[in-house]
């Protein structure tokens, strides 16, 4: 049976307090089971999804929306192909909608024939 601490903490010495704490720690063994994780069942629940969406909305309200503009820029060596290999569509009103398609010559040996069905 575990001892009961005195009403006045000064009645016990440091060694008595350490012995008492060791006894209570051993008596309160952790219950078996899985540890709780922050990304556990709550995050996958409806309430967790609602709180997560609210937090994202609050972030958007404080810091503004993110720019989802994606630009792909690639450096190429040498001269560009001739004008017959390019399909350029420039939009002066909205340059972001301008496109350039580079057409490469098709290797006749690797190109599928129209008379034959394509290989699966």
HUFENBEL-V561269 format. One record per residue. N is the residue number from 1. RES is the residue in one small letter. D_FIRST is the distance of its C-alpha to the first C-alpha in whole Angstrom. Layout:
n res d_first
N RES D_FIRST
N RES D_FIRST
//
This chain:
n res d_first
1 x 0
2 x 4
3 x 7
4 x 9
5 x 13
6 x 15
7 x 18
8 x 21
9 x 20
10 x 22
11 x 20
12 x 18
13 x 20
14 x 20
15 x 18
16 x 15
17 x 16
18 x 16
19 x 13
20 x 11
21 x 14
22 x 13
23 x 9
24 x 10
25 x 14
26 x 12
27 x 10
28 x 13
29 x 16
30 x 19
31 x 20
32 x 23
33 x 27
34 x 30
35 x 30
36 x 31
37 x 35
38 x 37
39 x 40
40 x 38
41 x 38
42 x 39
43 x 42
44 x 44
45 x 43
46 x 46
47 x 44
48 x 43
49 x 47
50 x 48
51 x 46
52 x 48
53 x 51
54 x 51
55 x 49
56 x 53
57 x 55
58 x 53
59 x 54
60 x 58
61 x 58
62 x 57
63 x 59
64 x 61
65 x 62
66 x 62
67 x 66
68 x 66
69 x 69
70 x 69
71 x 72
72 x 73
73 x 75
74 x 76
75 x 78
76 x 81
77 x 84
78 x 87
79 x 90
80 x 88
81 x 90
82 x 93
83 x 94
84 x 94
85 x 90
86 x 89
87 x 88
88 x 88
89 x 87
90 x 87
91 x 86
92 x 87
93 x 85
94 x 82
95 x 82
96 x 78
97 x 80
98 x 82
99 x 82
100 x 84
101 x 84
102 x 85
103 x 86
104 x 86
105 x 89
106 x 88
107 x 89
108 x 91
109 x 90
110 x 86
111 x 87
112 x 87
113 x 90
114 x 91
115 x 92
116 x 89
117 x 86
118 x 83
119 x 81
120 x 77
//
